[in-house]
Amino acid sequence: MRETGDVDLSLGDDLRAFVDASPSPGHAAAEIARRLTAGGFRELAETDLWELSPGAAVFTVRGASVVAVRVGTEPTAEAGLRIIGAHTDSPTFKVRPRWDVRQAGYRLVGVEPYGGGLWHTWLDRDLTVAGRLALRGGTTTLVTLPGAPLRLPSLAIHLDRSVREGLTLDPQRHLQPVWGADLGTEPGLLEALSTAAGVSAGDVVGHDLVLADTQPAARAGADGSWIAAPRLDDLACCHSGLLALLGVSAETRHTQVLVCNDHEEVGSGSASGARGSFLEDVIGRLAGPEPQAFARTIAASKLVSADMAHAVHPTRSERHEPSHQPVLGGGPVLKLNANQAYATDAVSGGWFTERCEAAGVPVQHFVTRADLPCGSTIGPLTATRLGLSTVDVGAPQLAMHSVRELASAEDVPLMVQTFRSCLGTTG
């Protein structure tokens, strides 16, 4: 068996820290912005007049989405863009506007599912609330409740023997977390959030809040080279794309871009999602006012849609296509689907394979069984909206959409090396 010391786990540890700092999409966007600023990037507001010269490193934030840009030495209409795209959101529960639910002597927090989660994995976990508060005057602030104030308790088997044949959860009735006993004296969620944020409860006029598992990301596996963590889908790809952008050479003809969209898990239909105008607006600023510059920029550009991929399951391998079974630690996964659930085609897939070869990184392949449906990504949505040549890829993982997922620290440097090759290539 390989010794732990034989494996460079440092980037895996950095991924764990990134995940722990990002309990909500808003926190993820803030952590990305913090790291970009530390790496010499300058934040621009969308309301600013952008005047960018070659070598400029800037980023802008819309909601819980971020676009970062390093301007190339040639106009985008001539050299195009090299884009890494990922998403900041993960399956969770969103707090309802009227959250205070009281029943059976308890005080609950009213929530609704966000995305397609494995909801049974959220039972009996130590949970908290994290996200964004909207304040009077148009400002916002991020907040995370300390400790683990919420829980979704299972029903004892003595009260429902049928659970042995399978657990069925009604999200309206069964998936409302317990806040405390209904004594009439305990603080409410709004009071607790305002205290944690250091603001007056009367100044809170709105919120965008989610549930989050409080257990920190951890090393796992026999040699400690695996990562057990929440939200790896898709914070792991946000992290690898960010490290690649910060580490790649600034001397490229083309302009380098990282886009991390919110709302992928619910279809990307928002102003800050992949179906919205955020990336298109930024590209328009980069291309400039010449009538054909935008179209020429798109034609010369490539997008790597980076979203986590399914590693073959150790005890359910029959659910995978027999000839396409990626493994943890095996490197980037090239994703293809005959029905365009992924945007990869022969040209974009070939280009990505060459980039992996240039980086000395192996390539794995994933296709869904012909008798099973296939998930999708921001890739087809962005490609459809903008006409970008797009390839869908990801790092392999197990337990996708669980409250706690599993990946390999060995894949982190492989993904970073590959994305650096994609951002820095002259091809």
C-alpha positions, 0 to 999 in steps of 0.5 A: 500500500502506498505511504501517505508521504508519497502523495502531495496532499497540500493542494487537497488540504487547501481545497478542504480549507476552501470548502470550509470557508464556503458554507453558502454560494455567497461565501464561496464567491467572497472566498474566491474574491478574497483569494483573487485580491490576494493574488493581485486581481482588482475588483471592478463593479459592473457600474464602473467604466472598464478600461483594460490594458494588456496584463490587467487582472480584474474580477467582478461579482454579481450576486454569488457569481464571479468572473475573473479576467487576465487580459491578453496581449492581443485583442480578444477578436484576434486571439479569443478567450480561454475560459474555465467555468464552474459553479458556486452552488450545491444541493441544500435547503433554502430558508423560507421568507416566513421561517418560523414553524411551530408544531408538537411543542417544537420550533422549526425552521421552514425550508425547501429543497434546493437542487437534487440532493440525497436528502436522507444523508442530511438526517442526524447531521449537525447543521447551521444556517449560512448566507446573505442578509439584505439590509436597509439602504441596499447593502448586504452582509454574509453570516454564518450561525456559530455552532450547530443550532439545527438538526433533522432528526430521524424517526426511530425504527420502533415507530416505523418498521417499514423503513427497512424496506426503504425510506420515503421522505416528504420534503414538506413534512419530514425535512423541516429542521428543529430549532428548539423547544417552543417555550416562547422565550428562546431567540428566533432565527432572525435575532440569532442571525442579526447578532451573529452578523453584528447588525440590528434585526430591524435593519434586515429586510431580506435574506438568501440563506441555506443550511450547511453541514458544520463538520469540517472537511477531512482527510479520509481513506487508508492513506489519508489521500481522500477528501471527505467534505460537503459541497465538493460538487462544484467547489472543487472545480471552482478551487482548481480553476482559481488556482490555475488562473492565479498560477498560470503565466500572464504572458498569453496572446489570448485573454484568460477567464474564470467564471463561477456561476450560481444556480447551476443546481436548479437550472441556471435560470437567473441573472447570475446563472449560466443562462443569464447574461453575466458572462456575455456582458463581461465578454462584451466589455472585453471585445469592445465596440467594433460591430463584429468584435464580439462574434469574432471573439466568440469564434476564437474562444474555448470554454472548459465547463468544469463540473464534478464527475461520477467515479465508478462506485465500489459496490454499485458498478453495474450502474456505470457504463462498463467501458467508461468507469473513472476512478478516484485519483485517476485524473480529469474526466472527459464527459460525453453524451450523445443527446447533448447533456454535455457539450463535448464534441470531437473538436473540443474533446480533442483540444482538451485531450491535447491540453492534458497531454501537454500537461503530462496528465492522464485523461479518463472518460465518462458516458452514462449507461444508455438505459439511464438519464444523464445529468447536465452542467453549465456547458450546454447552457453557455454554449447554446447562449453564446456559441462557444466551443465547449468541452465538459470535464470534471474531477472524479468523485463518489457520493455526488449530491450527498451532504458529504461527498468523497474525492481524492486529493491526488486529483487536485494537482492534476486538475490544476495542471490541466486547467493551467494548460488550458488557460496558457495554451497557444492552441 
